Amino acid sequence: MNDINIEPGDVVQWWGGGMPYTKHEIIISQYGPFYLDMGVGNYLGVSYGNYQTWMDLYNQDLGKMIENYENKDKVIGAEVCLWSELSN
């Protein structure tokens, strides 16, 4: 979180793999298991990742996913994402 002015009480949304140290609470929205458009492909016909069903999303174990993170106690939850250019 270098050179980013974060106010006290702000919540950080983390998209990447791993997790940098922060003293703030964190919401995870990792690109793999929390993306509704994975495995569908894009308008160029490029497919990426594995298709995620609703059951796949609900069966994610966030605790297991972050168990090796040093600041896992700061994680307050997860968020699913959708790139709107890939939705129909």
Sequence and secondary structure as in RCSB ss.txt:
>XXXX:A:sequence
MNDINIEPGDVVQWWGGGMPYTKHEIIISQYGPFYLDMGVGNYLGVSYGNYQTWMDLYNQDLGKMIENYENKDKV
IGAEVCLWSELSN
>XXXX:A:secstr
 TT    TT EEEE SSS    SSEEEE  TTTTBTTTTT  TTS   S    HHHHHT  HHHHTTT TTGGGE
EEE  B  GGG  
